[in-house]
């Protein structure tokens, strides 16, 4: 990922867009802090298609039948009070 200062990104916007398409996300900084990202449409659509909200995220996890948690048959250690 390439970092661009705001003034450089403004002056070279066409280059920033071309690099986003060819090299990946381009980060825009202001006063040394990351402020924005320029993505190719392909990257944006891939990210946007995956978002279904928080509910979809929770429902997309492993189902109870798919989750196998092996348990030890060890009963622990003897303890006296």
PDB file of N, CA, C and O in Angstrom:
ATOM      1  N   UNK A   1       0.843  -1.175   0.000  1.00  0.00           N
ATOM      2  CA  UNK A   1       0.000   0.000   0.000  1.00  0.00           C
ATOM      3  C   UNK A   1       0.886   1.234   0.000  1.00  0.00           C
ATOM      4  O   UNK A   1       1.869   1.324   0.735  1.00  0.00           O
ATOM      5  N   UNK A   2       0.508   2.173  -0.840  1.00  0.00           N
ATOM      6  CA  UNK A   2       1.232   3.425  -0.935  1.00  0.00           C
ATOM      7  C   UNK A   2       0.518   4.478  -0.105  1.00  0.00           C
ATOM      8  O   UNK A   2      -0.711   4.539  -0.078  1.00  0.00           O
ATOM      9  N   UNK A   3       1.296   5.297   0.565  1.00  0.00           N
ATOM     10  CA  UNK A   3       0.750   6.408   1.344  1.00  0.00           C
ATOM     11  C   UNK A   3       0.930   7.708   0.555  1.00  0.00           C
ATOM     12  O   UNK A   3       1.999   7.973   0.005  1.00  0.00           O
ATOM     13  N   UNK A   4      -0.124   8.500   0.512  1.00  0.00           N
ATOM     14  CA  UNK A   4      -0.101   9.785  -0.177  1.00  0.00           C
ATOM     15  C   UNK A   4      -0.525  10.869   0.799  1.00  0.00           C
ATOM     16  O   UNK A   4      -1.482  10.691   1.553  1.00  0.00           O
ATOM     17  N   UNK A   5       0.178  11.981   0.788  1.00  0.00           N
ATOM     18  CA  UNK A   5      -0.290  13.149   1.537  1.00  0.00           C
ATOM     19  C   UNK A   5      -1.447  13.754   0.743  1.00  0.00           C
ATOM     20  O   UNK A   5      -1.493  13.617  -0.479  1.00  0.00           O
ATOM     21  N   UNK A   6      -2.372  14.414   1.418  1.00  0.00           N
ATOM     22  CA  UNK A   6      -3.571  14.945   0.770  1.00  0.00           C
ATOM     23  C   UNK A   6      -3.216  15.802  -0.437  1.00  0.00           C
ATOM     24  O   UNK A   6      -3.786  15.628  -1.514  1.00  0.00           O
ATOM     25  N   UNK A   7      -2.278  16.723  -0.263  1.00  0.00           N
ATOM     26  CA  UNK A   7      -1.951  17.637  -1.363  1.00  0.00           C
ATOM     27  C   UNK A   7      -1.363  16.878  -2.556  1.00  0.00           C
ATOM     28  O   UNK A   7      -1.624  17.247  -3.701  1.00  0.00           O
ATOM     29  N   UNK A   8      -0.581  15.834  -2.312  1.00  0.00           N
ATOM     30  CA  UNK A   8      -0.029  15.031  -3.409  1.00  0.00           C
ATOM     31  C   UNK A   8      -1.126  14.211  -4.087  1.00  0.00           C
ATOM     32  O   UNK A   8      -1.138  14.079  -5.311  1.00  0.00           O
ATOM     33  N   UNK A   9      -2.038  13.666  -3.301  1.00  0.00           N
ATOM     34  CA  UNK A   9      -3.139  12.880  -3.865  1.00  0.00           C
ATOM     35  C   UNK A   9      -4.027  13.761  -4.739  1.00  0.00           C
ATOM     36  O   UNK A   9      -4.495  13.322  -5.789  1.00  0.00           O
ATOM     37  N   UNK A  10      -4.261  15.002  -4.311  1.00  0.00           N
ATOM     38  CA  UNK A  10      -5.067  15.920  -5.108  1.00  0.00           C
ATOM     39  C   UNK A  10      -4.372  16.260  -6.420  1.00  0.00           C
ATOM     40  O   UNK A  10      -5.011  16.316  -7.470  1.00  0.00           O
ATOM     41  N   UNK A  11      -3.082  16.484  -6.360  1.00  0.00           N
ATOM     42  CA  UNK A  11      -2.324  16.869  -7.550  1.00  0.00           C
ATOM     43  C   UNK A  11      -2.151  15.704  -8.526  1.00  0.00           C
ATOM     44  O   UNK A  11      -1.985  15.926  -9.725  1.00  0.00           O
ATOM     45  N   UNK A  12      -2.188  14.476  -8.029  1.00  0.00           N
ATOM     46  CA  UNK A  12      -1.949  13.290  -8.849  1.00  0.00           C
ATOM     47  C   UNK A  12      -3.105  12.303  -8.756  1.00  0.00           C
ATOM     48  O   UNK A  12      -2.880  11.094  -8.687  1.00  0.00           O
ATOM     49  N   UNK A  13      -4.331  12.798  -8.754  1.00  0.00           N
ATOM     50  CA  UNK A  13      -5.491  11.936  -8.549  1.00  0.00           C
ATOM     51  C   UNK A  13      -5.570  10.808  -9.579  1.00  0.00           C
ATOM     52  O   UNK A  13      -5.882   9.673  -9.220  1.00  0.00           O
ATOM     53  N   UNK A  14      -5.298  11.095 -10.823  1.00  0.00           N
ATOM     54  CA  UNK A  14      -5.349  10.048 -11.847  1.00  0.00           C
ATOM     55  C   UNK A  14      -4.362   8.928 -11.539  1.00  0.00           C
ATOM     56  O   UNK A  14      -4.677   7.751 -11.717  1.00  0.00           O
ATOM     57  N   UNK A  15      -3.171   9.293 -11.076  1.00  0.00           N
ATOM     58  CA  UNK A  15      -2.165   8.286 -10.727  1.00  0.00           C
ATOM     59  C   UNK A  15      -2.605   7.475  -9.511  1.00  0.00           C
ATOM     60  O   UNK A  15      -2.408   6.261  -9.470  1.00  0.00           O
ATOM     61  N   UNK A  16      -3.194   8.135  -8.532  1.00  0.00           N
ATOM     62  CA  UNK A  16      -3.690   7.434  -7.342  1.00  0.00           C
ATOM     63  C   UNK A  16      -4.730   6.394  -7.757  1.00  0.00           C
ATOM     64  O   UNK A  16      -4.710   5.264  -7.269  1.00  0.00           O
ATOM     65  N   UNK A  17      -5.636   6.774  -8.657  1.00  0.00           N
ATOM     66  CA  UNK A  17      -6.680   5.850  -9.113  1.00  0.00           C
ATOM     67  C   UNK A  17      -6.064   4.685  -9.875  1.00  0.00           C
ATOM     68  O   UNK A  17      -6.435   3.534  -9.645  1.00  0.00           O
ATOM     69  N   UNK A  18      -5.134   4.964 -10.776  1.00  0.00           N
ATOM     70  CA  UNK A  18      -4.484   3.900 -11.542  1.00  0.00           C
ATOM     71  C   UNK A  18      -3.739   2.930 -10.625  1.00  0.00           C
ATOM     72  O   UNK A  18      -3.795   1.717 -10.824  1.00  0.00           O
ATOM     73  N   UNK A  19      -3.048   3.461  -9.632  1.00  0.00           N
ATOM     74  CA  UNK A  19      -2.320   2.595  -8.699  1.00  0.00           C
ATOM     75  C   UNK A  19      -3.276   1.763  -7.854  1.00  0.00           C
ATOM     76  O   UNK A  19      -2.976   0.615  -7.526  1.00  0.00           O
ATOM     77  N   UNK A  20      -4.423   2.332  -7.500  1.00  0.00           N
ATOM     78  CA  UNK A  20      -5.421   1.563  -6.733  1.00  0.00           C
ATOM     79  C   UNK A  20      -5.886   0.368  -7.555  1.00  0.00           C
ATOM     80  O   UNK A  20      -6.114  -0.712  -7.009  1.00  0.00           O
ATOM     81  N   UNK A  21      -6.028   0.556  -8.869  1.00  0.00           N
ATOM     82  CA  UNK A  21      -6.459  -0.548  -9.732  1.00  0.00           C
ATOM     83  C   UNK A  21      -5.355  -1.570  -9.926  1.00  0.00           C
ATOM     84  O   UNK A  21      -5.630  -2.769  -9.977  1.00  0.00           O
ATOM     85  N   UNK A  22      -4.106  -1.121 -10.034  1.00  0.00           N
ATOM     86  CA  UNK A  22      -3.019  -2.035 -10.337  1.00  0.00           C
ATOM     87  C   UNK A  22      -2.274  -2.593  -9.140  1.00  0.00           C
ATOM     88  O   UNK A  22      -1.845  -3.747  -9.152  1.00  0.00           O
ATOM     89  N   UNK A  23      -2.118  -1.778  -8.106  1.00  0.00           N
ATOM     90  CA  UNK A  23      -1.282  -2.164  -6.959  1.00  0.00           C
ATOM     91  C   UNK A  23      -2.068  -2.450  -5.689  1.00  0.00           C
ATOM     92  O   UNK A  23      -1.548  -3.075  -4.764  1.00  0.00           O
ATOM     93  N   UNK A  24      -3.307  -2.002  -5.637  1.00  0.00           N
ATOM     94  CA  UNK A  24      -4.109  -2.200  -4.430  1.00  0.00           C
ATOM     95  C   UNK A  24      -4.425  -0.879  -3.747  1.00  0.00           C
ATOM     96  O   UNK A  24      -4.143   0.185  -4.299  1.00  0.00           O
ATOM     97  N   UNK A  25      -5.002  -0.931  -2.562  1.00  0.00           N
ATOM     98  CA  UNK A  25      -5.454   0.262  -1.850  1.00  0.00           C
ATOM     99  C   UNK A  25      -4.360   1.312  -1.684  1.00  0.00           C
ATOM    100  O   UNK A  25      -3.196   0.995  -1.439  1.00  0.00           O
ATOM    101  N   UNK A  26      -4.771   2.579  -1.827  1.00  0.00           N
ATOM    102  CA  UNK A  26      -3.878   3.725  -1.668  1.00  0.00           C
ATOM    103  C   UNK A  26      -4.363   4.526  -0.468  1.00  0.00           C
ATOM    104  O   UNK A  26      -5.525   4.928  -0.410  1.00  0.00           O
ATOM    105  N   UNK A  27      -3.476   4.755   0.481  1.00  0.00           N
ATOM    106  CA  UNK A  27      -3.850   5.432   1.727  1.00  0.00           C
ATOM    107  C   UNK A  27      -3.546   6.915   1.620  1.00  0.00           C
ATOM    108  O   UNK A  27      -2.459   7.306   1.193  1.00  0.00           O
ATOM    109  N   UNK A  28      -4.514   7.741   2.011  1.00  0.00           N
ATOM    110  CA  UNK A  28      -4.359   9.198   2.013  1.00  0.00           C
ATOM    111  C   UNK A  28      -4.135   9.634   3.459  1.00  0.00           C
ATOM    112  O   UNK A  28      -4.893   9.264   4.355  1.00  0.00           O
ATOM    113  N   UNK A  29      -3.091  10.421   3.673  1.00  0.00           N
ATOM    114  CA  UNK A  29      -2.779  10.901   5.027  1.00  0.00           C
ATOM    115  C   UNK A  29      -2.892  12.418   5.104  1.00  0.00           C
ATOM    116  O   UNK A  29      -2.723  13.124   4.110  1.00  0.00           O
ATOM    117  N   UNK A  30      -3.180  12.896   6.296  1.00  0.00           N
ATOM    118  CA  UNK A  30      -3.174  14.333   6.583  1.00  0.00           C
ATOM    119  C   UNK A  30      -2.454  14.515   7.901  1.00  0.00           C
ATOM    120  O   UNK A  30      -2.844  13.934   8.913  1.00  0.00           O
ATOM    121  N   UNK A  31      -1.410  15.317   7.894  1.00  0.00           N
ATOM    122  CA  UNK A  31      -0.576  15.561   9.076  1.00  0.00           C
ATOM    123  C   UNK A  31      -0.053  14.244   9.663  1.00  0.00           C
ATOM    124  O   UNK A  31       0.055  14.095  10.880  1.00  0.00           O
ATOM    125  N   UNK A  32       0.269  13.296   8.782  1.00  0.00           N
ATOM    126  CA  UNK A  32       0.850  12.032   9.214  1.00  0.00           C
ATOM    127  C   UNK A  32      -0.146  10.982   9.672  1.00  0.00           C
ATOM    128  O   UNK A  32       0.241   9.846   9.948  1.00  0.00           O
ATOM    129  N   UNK A  33      -1.420  11.337   9.758  1.00  0.00           N
ATOM    130  CA  UNK A  33      -2.449  10.385  10.211  1.00  0.00           C
ATOM    131  C   UNK A  33      -3.229   9.860   9.002  1.00  0.00           C
ATOM    132  O   UNK A  33      -3.589  10.629   8.111  1.00  0.00           O
ATOM    133  N   UNK A  34      -3.487   8.562   8.975  1.00  0.00           N
ATOM    134  CA  UNK A  34      -4.257   7.963   7.893  1.00  0.00           C
ATOM    135  C   UNK A  34      -5.698   8.457   7.960  1.00  0.00           C
ATOM    136  O   UNK A  34      -6.359   8.342   8.993  1.00  0.00           O
ATOM    137  N   UNK A  35      -6.178   9.011   6.841  1.00  0.00           N
ATOM    138  CA  UNK A  35      -7.518   9.611   6.829  1.00  0.00           C
ATOM    139  C   UNK A  35      -8.494   8.932   5.865  1.00  0.00           C
ATOM    140  O   UNK A  35      -9.698   8.910   6.121  1.00  0.00           O
ATOM    141  N   UNK A  36      -7.981   8.376   4.754  1.00  0.00           N
ATOM    142  CA  UNK A  36      -8.878   7.787   3.758  1.00  0.00           C
ATOM    143  C   UNK A  36      -8.120   6.734   2.961  1.00  0.00           C
ATOM    144  O   UNK A  36      -6.893   6.648   3.005  1.00  0.00           O
ATOM    145  N   UNK A  37      -8.902   5.932   2.225  1.00  0.00           N
ATOM    146  CA  UNK A  37      -8.331   4.902   1.368  1.00  0.00           C
ATOM    147  C   UNK A  37      -9.020   4.975   0.015  1.00  0.00           C
ATOM    148  O   UNK A  37     -10.243   5.097  -0.060  1.00  0.00           O
ATOM    149  N   UNK A  38      -8.231   4.901  -1.056  1.00  0.00           N
ATOM    150  CA  UNK A  38      -8.777   4.811  -2.406  1.00  0.00           C
ATOM    151  C   UNK A  38      -8.661   3.353  -2.828  1.00  0.00           C
ATOM    152  O   UNK A  38      -7.572   2.780  -2.840  1.00  0.00           O
ATOM    153  N   UNK A  39      -9.818   2.756  -3.177  1.00  0.00           N
ATOM    154  CA  UNK A  39      -9.878   1.354  -3.592  1.00  0.00           C
ATOM    155  C   UNK A  39     -10.304   1.259  -5.048  1.00  0.00           C
ATOM    156  O   UNK A  39     -10.967   2.156  -5.569  1.00  0.00           O
ATOM    157  N   UNK A  40      -9.924   0.183  -5.695  1.00  0.00           N
ATOM    158  CA  UNK A  40     -10.467  -0.098  -7.022  1.00  0.00           C
ATOM    159  C   UNK A  40     -11.922  -0.516  -6.836  1.00  0.00           C
ATOM    160  O   UNK A  40     -12.318  -0.934  -5.748  1.00  0.00           O
ATOM    161  N   UNK A  41     -12.712  -0.403  -7.895  1.00  0.00           N
ATOM    162  CA  UNK A  41     -14.114  -0.825  -7.814  1.00  0.00           C
ATOM    163  C   UNK A  41     -14.211  -2.312  -7.509  1.00  0.00           C
ATOM    164  O   UNK A  41     -15.114  -2.743  -6.792  1.00  0.00           O
ATOM    165  N   UNK A  42     -13.289  -3.095  -8.046  1.00  0.00           N
ATOM    166  CA  UNK A  42     -13.288  -4.538  -7.786  1.00  0.00           C
ATOM    167  C   UNK A  42     -13.105  -4.818  -6.295  1.00  0.00           C
ATOM    168  O   UNK A  42     -13.831  -5.632  -5.724  1.00  0.00           O
ATOM    169  N   UNK A  43     -12.135  -4.146  -5.662  1.00  0.00           N
ATOM    170  CA  UNK A  43     -11.909  -4.330  -4.224  1.00  0.00           C
ATOM    171  C   UNK A  43     -13.116  -3.860  -3.416  1.00  0.00           C
ATOM    172  O   UNK A  43     -13.529  -4.518  -2.462  1.00  0.00           O
ATOM    173  N   UNK A  44     -13.682  -2.707  -3.811  1.00  0.00           N
ATOM    174  CA  UNK A  44     -14.833  -2.176  -3.090  1.00  0.00           C
ATOM    175  C   UNK A  44     -16.022  -3.127  -3.175  1.00  0.00           C
ATOM    176  O   UNK A  44     -16.668  -3.401  -2.163  1.00  0.00           O
ATOM    177  N   UNK A  45     -16.315  -3.631  -4.368  1.00  0.00           N
ATOM    178  CA  UNK A  45     -17.466  -4.528  -4.534  1.00  0.00           C
ATOM    179  C   UNK A  45     -17.279  -5.819  -3.757  1.00  0.00           C
ATOM    180  O   UNK A  45     -18.234  -6.354  -3.195  1.00  0.00           O
ATOM    181  N   UNK A  46     -16.046  -6.324  -3.724  1.00  0.00           N
ATOM    182  CA  UNK A  46     -15.776  -7.543  -2.957  1.00  0.00           C
ATOM    183  C   UNK A  46     -16.031  -7.297  -1.472  1.00  0.00           C
ATOM    184  O   UNK A  46     -16.617  -8.139  -0.792  1.00  0.00           O
ATOM    185  N   UNK A  47     -15.590  -6.139  -0.968  1.00  0.00           N
ATOM    186  CA  UNK A  47     -15.813  -5.820   0.447  1.00  0.00           C
ATOM    187  C   UNK A  47     -17.291  -5.569   0.736  1.00  0.00           C
ATOM    188  O   UNK A  47     -17.815  -6.034   1.749  1.00  0.00           O
ATOM    189  N   UNK A  48     -17.958  -4.841  -0.145  1.00  0.00           N
ATOM    190  CA  UNK A  48     -19.366  -4.500   0.080  1.00  0.00           C
ATOM    191  C   UNK A  48     -20.258  -5.728  -0.007  1.00  0.00           C
ATOM    192  O   UNK A  48     -21.249  -5.814   0.717  1.00  0.00           O
ATOM    193  N   UNK A  49     -19.933  -6.671  -0.868  1.00  0.00           N
ATOM    194  CA  UNK A  49     -20.759  -7.870  -1.022  1.00  0.00           C
ATOM    195  C   UNK A  49     -20.707  -8.740   0.220  1.00  0.00           C
ATOM    196  O   UNK A  49     -21.671  -9.445   0.521  1.00  0.00           O
ATOM    197  N   UNK A  50     -19.605  -8.703   0.942  1.00  0.00           N
ATOM    198  CA  UNK A  50     -19.450  -9.547   2.118  1.00  0.00           C
ATOM    199  C   UNK A  50     -20.167  -9.025   3.341  1.00  0.00           C
ATOM    200  O   UNK A  50     -20.332  -9.759   4.315  1.00  0.00           O
ATOM    201  N   UNK A  51     -20.603  -7.763   3.318  1.00  0.00           N
ATOM    202  CA  UNK A  51     -21.217  -7.212   4.524  1.00  0.00           C
ATOM    203  C   UNK A  51     -22.720  -7.454   4.507  1.00  0.00           C
ATOM    204  O   UNK A  51     -23.418  -7.051   3.577  1.00  0.00           O
ATOM    205  N   UNK A  52     -23.195  -8.109   5.534  1.00  0.00           N
ATOM    206  CA  UNK A  52     -24.620  -8.353   5.660  1.00  0.00           C
ATOM    207  C   UNK A  52     -25.120  -7.843   7.000  1.00  0.00           C
ATOM    208  O   UNK A  52     -26.253  -8.117   7.395  1.00  0.00           O
ATOM    209  N   UNK A  53     -24.281  -7.107   7.690  1.00  0.00           N
ATOM    210  CA  UNK A  53     -24.660  -6.585   8.982  1.00  0.00           C
ATOM    211  C   UNK A  53     -24.244  -7.511  10.120  1.00  0.00           C
ATOM    212  O   UNK A  53     -23.729  -8.606   9.892  1.00  0.00           O
ATOM    213  N   UNK A  54     -24.474  -7.061  11.324  1.00  0.00           N
ATOM    214  CA  UNK A  54     -24.064  -7.781  12.518  1.00  0.00           C
ATOM    215  C   UNK A  54     -24.816  -9.102  12.668  1.00  0.00           C
ATOM    216  O   UNK A  54     -24.229 -10.119  13.038  1.00  0.00           O
ATOM    217  N   UNK A  55     -26.112  -9.079  12.378  1.00  0.00           N
ATOM    218  CA  UNK A  55     -26.916 -10.299  12.499  1.00  0.00           C
ATOM    219  C   UNK A  55     -26.397 -11.379  11.541  1.00  0.00           C
ATOM    220  O   UNK A  55     -26.268 -12.541  11.927  1.00  0.00           O
ATOM    221  N   UNK A  56     -26.101 -10.997  10.303  1.00  0.00           N
ATOM    222  CA  UNK A  56     -25.585 -11.960   9.329  1.00  0.00           C
ATOM    223  C   UNK A  56     -24.224 -12.485   9.760  1.00  0.00           C
ATOM    224  O   UNK A  56     -23.909 -13.654   9.539  1.00  0.00           O
ATOM    225  N   UNK A  57     -23.421 -11.631  10.373  1.00  0.00           N
ATOM    226  CA  UNK A  57     -22.115 -12.053  10.866  1.00  0.00           C
ATOM    227  C   UNK A  57     -22.273 -13.140  11.938  1.00  0.00           C
ATOM    228  O   UNK A  57     -21.579 -14.156  11.912  1.00  0.00           O
ATOM    229  N   UNK A  58     -23.188 -12.911  12.871  1.00  0.00           N
ATOM    230  CA  UNK A  58     -23.405 -13.891  13.938  1.00  0.00           C
ATOM    231  C   UNK A  58     -23.983 -15.194  13.384  1.00  0.00           C
ATOM    232  O   UNK A  58     -23.569 -16.280  13.788  1.00  0.00           O
ATOM    233  N   UNK A  59     -24.929 -15.086  12.470  1.00  0.00           N
ATOM    234  CA  UNK A  59     -25.551 -16.283  11.912  1.00  0.00           C
ATOM    235  C   UNK A  59     -24.609 -17.026  10.968  1.00  0.00           C
ATOM    236  O   UNK A  59     -24.836 -18.201  10.678  1.00  0.00           O
ATOM    237  N   UNK A  60     -23.565 -16.371  10.488  1.00  0.00           N
ATOM    238  CA  UNK A  60     -22.625 -17.004   9.579  1.00  0.00           C
ATOM    239  C   UNK A  60     -21.567 -17.840  10.267  1.00  0.00           C
ATOM    240  O   UNK A  60     -20.749 -18.464   9.592  1.00  0.00           O
ATOM    241  N   UNK A  61     -21.558 -17.870  11.568  1.00  0.00           N
ATOM    242  CA  UNK A  61     -20.567 -18.629  12.318  1.00  0.00           C
ATOM    243  C   UNK A  61     -20.839 -20.114  12.295  1.00  0.00           C
ATOM    244  O   UNK A  61     -21.802 -20.557  11.669  1.00  0.00           O
ATOM    245  N   UNK A  62     -20.005 -20.895  12.969  1.00  0.00           N
ATOM    246  CA  UNK A  62     -20.209 -22.350  12.970  1.00  0.00           C
ATOM    247  C   UNK A  62     -21.519 -22.720  13.671  1.00  0.00           C
ATOM    248  O   UNK A  62     -21.905 -22.114  14.670  1.00  0.00           O
ATOM    249  N   UNK A  63     -22.175 -23.715  13.126  1.00  0.00           N
ATOM    250  CA  UNK A  63     -23.429 -24.210  13.722  1.00  0.00           C
ATOM    251  C   UNK A  63     -23.095 -25.217  14.815  1.00  0.00           C
ATOM    252  O   UNK A  63     -21.990 -25.758  14.845  1.00  0.00           O
ATOM    253  N   UNK A  64     -24.033 -25.469  15.704  1.00  0.00           N
ATOM    254  CA  UNK A  64     -23.802 -26.360  16.833  1.00  0.00           C
ATOM    255  C   UNK A  64     -23.374 -27.738  16.359  1.00  0.00           C
ATOM    256  O   UNK A  64     -22.467 -28.328  16.946  1.00  0.00           O
ATOM    257  N   UNK A  65     -23.988 -28.259  15.332  1.00  0.00           N
ATOM    258  CA  UNK A  65     -23.653 -29.579  14.827  1.00  0.00           C
ATOM    259  C   UNK A  65     -22.283 -29.631  14.147  1.00  0.00           C
ATOM    260  O   UNK A  65     -21.689 -30.703  14.034  1.00  0.00           O
ATOM    261  N   UNK A  66     -21.783 -28.481  13.697  1.00  0.00           N
ATOM    262  CA  UNK A  66     -20.499 -28.427  13.001  1.00  0.00           C
ATOM    263  C   UNK A  66     -19.333 -28.235  13.961  1.00  0.00           C
ATOM    264  O   UNK A  66     -18.178 -28.384  13.562  1.00  0.00           O
ATOM    265  N   UNK A  67     -19.609 -27.913  15.197  1.00  0.00           N
ATOM    266  CA  UNK A  67     -18.574 -27.568  16.159  1.00  0.00           C
ATOM    267  C   UNK A  67     -18.241 -28.790  17.005  1.00  0.00           C
ATOM    268  O   UNK A  67     -19.092 -29.291  17.739  1.00  0.00           O
ATOM    269  N   UNK A  68     -17.018 -29.263  16.905  1.00  0.00           N
ATOM    270  CA  UNK A  68     -16.592 -30.424  17.661  1.00  0.00           C
ATOM    271  C   UNK A  68     -15.541 -29.988  18.673  1.00  0.00           C
ATOM    272  O   UNK A  68     -14.443 -29.578  18.296  1.00  0.00           O
ATOM    273  N   UNK A  69     -15.871 -30.074  19.939  1.00  0.00           N
ATOM    274  CA  UNK A  69     -14.943 -29.692  20.998  1.00  0.00           C
ATOM    275  C   UNK A  69     -14.564 -30.937  21.786  1.00  0.00           C
ATOM    276  O   UNK A  69     -15.304 -31.351  22.678  1.00  0.00           O
ATOM    277  N   UNK A  70     -13.417 -31.541  21.468  1.00  0.00           N
ATOM    278  CA  UNK A  70     -13.017 -32.742  22.211  1.00  0.00           C
ATOM    279  C   UNK A  70     -12.792 -32.418  23.688  1.00  0.00           C
ATOM    280  O   UNK A  70     -12.216 -31.384  24.029  1.00  0.00           O
ATOM    281  N   UNK A  71     -13.247 -33.302  24.542  1.00  0.00           N
ATOM    282  CA  UNK A  71     -13.111 -33.092  25.978  1.00  0.00           C
ATOM    283  C   UNK A  71     -12.265 -34.194  26.570  1.00  0.00           C
ATOM    284  O   UNK A  71     -12.337 -35.350  26.153  1.00  0.00           O
ATOM    285  N   UNK A  72     -11.476 -33.825  27.533  1.00  0.00           N
ATOM    286  CA  UNK A  72     -10.644 -34.787  28.236  1.00  0.00           C
ATOM    287  C   UNK A  72     -11.523 -35.606  29.176  1.00  0.00           C
ATOM    288  O   UNK A  72     -12.453 -35.073  29.782  1.00  0.00           O
ATOM    289  N   UNK A  73     -11.237 -36.872  29.297  1.00  0.00           N
ATOM    290  CA  UNK A  73     -11.977 -37.749  30.200  1.00  0.00           C
ATOM    291  C   UNK A  73     -11.380 -37.711  31.604  1.00  0.00           C
ATOM    292  O   UNK A  73     -11.895 -38.365  32.512  1.00  0.00           O
ATOM    293  N   UNK A  74     -10.320 -36.967  31.789  1.00  0.00           N
ATOM    294  CA  UNK A  74      -9.664 -36.819  33.085  1.00  0.00           C
ATOM    295  C   UNK A  74     -10.630 -36.136  34.062  1.00  0.00           C
ATOM    296  O   UNK A  74     -11.239 -35.120  33.726  1.00  0.00           O
ATOM    297  N   UNK A  75     -10.767 -36.687  35.254  1.00  0.00           N
ATOM    298  CA  UNK A  75     -11.699 -36.131  36.233  1.00  0.00           C
ATOM    299  C   UNK A  75     -11.050 -35.073  37.122  1.00  0.00           C
ATOM    300  O   UNK A  75     -11.702 -34.532  38.015  1.00  0.00           O
ATOM    301  N   UNK A  76      -9.808 -34.782  36.892  1.00  0.00           N
ATOM    302  CA  UNK A  76      -9.150 -33.767  37.695  1.00  0.00           C
ATOM    303  C   UNK A  76      -8.307 -34.381  38.795  1.00  0.00           C
ATOM    304  O   UNK A  76      -8.025 -35.578  38.758  1.00  0.00           O
ATOM    305  N   UNK A  77      -7.906 -33.598  39.757  1.00  0.00           N
ATOM    306  CA  UNK A  77      -7.069 -34.118  40.824  1.00  0.00           C
ATOM    307  C   UNK A  77      -7.861 -34.245  42.118  1.00  0.00           C
ATOM    308  O   UNK A  77      -8.885 -33.583  42.290  1.00  0.00           O
ATOM    309  N   UNK A  78      -7.400 -35.077  43.011  1.00  0.00           N
ATOM    310  CA  UNK A  78      -8.056 -35.243  44.315  1.00  0.00           C
ATOM    311  C   UNK A  78      -7.747 -34.030  45.170  1.00  0.00           C
ATOM    312  O   UNK A  78      -6.642 -33.488  45.144  1.00  0.00           O
ATOM    313  N   UNK A  79      -8.763 -33.615  45.935  1.00  0.00           N
ATOM    314  CA  UNK A  79      -8.611 -32.435  46.758  1.00  0.00           C
ATOM    315  C   UNK A  79      -9.254 -32.708  48.112  1.00  0.00           C
ATOM    316  O   UNK A  79     -10.357 -33.251  48.184  1.00  0.00           O
ATOM    317  N   UNK A  80      -8.568 -32.333  49.175  1.00  0.00           N
ATOM    318  CA  UNK A  80      -9.150 -32.484  50.507  1.00  0.00           C
ATOM    319  C   UNK A  80      -9.330 -31.113  51.142  1.00  0.00           C
ATOM    320  O   UNK A  80      -8.475 -30.236  51.020  1.00  0.00           O
ATOM    321  N   UNK A  81     -10.455 -30.949  51.819  1.00  0.00           N
ATOM    322  CA  UNK A  81     -10.736 -29.685  52.514  1.00  0.00           C
ATOM    323  C   UNK A  81     -10.091 -29.640  53.841  1.00  0.00           C
ATOM    324  O   UNK A  81     -10.224 -28.648  54.558  1.00  0.00           O
TER     325      UNK A  81
END
